[in-house]
Amino acid sequence: MLYERVKGTYDMLGNQSVVFQNVIENLKRIFSIYGFSYGQTSILQPIEMFKRAIGTDTDIVNKEMFIIKSKSGKEYVLKPEETAPMIKAVIESNLIHGLEMRKLYYITPIFRYERPQKGRYREFFQYGVETINSQDFRRDCELIMLGREILKSFGIKNYKIDINSLGCGKCRAEYISHLKKYFSENSSHLCAQCKIRLIKNPMRVLDCKEESCKSIAKGSPKIIDYLCIECRDDFENLMKCLKDFKIDFTVNPMIVRGLDYYTKTVFEFIEIGDALGKQSTLIGGGRYDTLSSELGGKNMPSCGFAGGLERLILSIPKEMQSNMEKEENIDVFIIHFGGKTTDIAFQFAEELRKKWVRSEILFETDKIKKQLSAASGRAKFAIIIGEEEMKENKVVIKDMTKQSQEKKDFDIEEIIEYIKRGKDA
Ligand code: HAM
């Protein structure tokens, strides 16, 4: 090999790409059922925005950003998440007027300089949604329901939903002072990095993966006990709503998320099987009521979530994956016998394509066996154009799944009708 793949990245071809496309199509369908429309932001983003939105004491900003220097010396970053770019784009484009609410979804490349392993890449895709300018707790519930519907639609059952509330600016300040006190009293058990976190951003200690920090964190004060009346009511309303919709969840006070912009509700969908190796978070999200004003926009309370597309695919049961691989990607394969029939077949394929029938033809051989084998698994029908049939102005239509065939008039409209009926059958 002259050149190798960049570490932490992957290419996608063959069956894998068929599954990938299928998953994306399904996600788009579910997002639109829930009223989300597509939004896209650029990959290159201003570095300062993430420092402000995600926080300077987070792993993402401290260690994981891919920074690019332009010729003029300006620094940009390959986006390490999509929430801040999306809110920035909404502010810049003046998309939301007054009390209007918007629901946007995305499926986009994300870049994080992490140690690659199963389910963890340096370049990966996030699918996600943002509900912008709505304070209603039912929106939080709707997101959790949507997450559940997504996993259900892919046959994923091995997961649990953890929720927590991080409170608002008011109640969190009091909580942080108690947390700081607790960790200061136990600081001899904290790792070197957490000793710094303790001064700069004590809630990040709750996120630390070091065993000694984890065991100290277990006994720490819980934010849930410090919520103000408004945040507590919101959280209780959300829990009631989830129960009404029969959604199983656990309140996990250790869910603080790795990004600083969250307020009130946060949640994670955690894989509990072994599909993801050491990784476990399928989906993570929550409310971020102050991010828009932090980024210079008007006050727009919002909430959203994102999941790793690769982690989603890794968690799909094998049987469902192989069904997706088998899915036909064209409607019709036109079979010819060489000579004049090849030209007629080519013209016919073009006519079908103009009528939005997905059609393919193999010029590289006129061997029928080879053409039929290329059609099998790719097309629902093969249309056979032979010399004999041409004389009668007929074609043979072969149903590749049922292995049955019929002679039909060489009439494009009739053939399309026949194919449509067969496809829906
Ligand atoms: P996050 O938890 O940092 O949240 O990432 C969301 C999801 O992206 C994770 O749950 C995981 O499935 C996937 N993910 C993260 N890092 C990697 C990686 N290195 N390789 C593969 N997959 C990965 C956010 O990014 C927030 N913006 C989510 C959000 C949207 N909150 C509100 N709105």
Residues whose N, C-alpha, C, O or C-beta is under 5 A from the ligand:
A	BS01	HAM	P80 E81 E82 T83 R112 E114 G119 R120 Y121 F124 G128 V129 T281 L282 I283 G284 G285 G286 C303 G304 F305 A306 G307 G308 R311
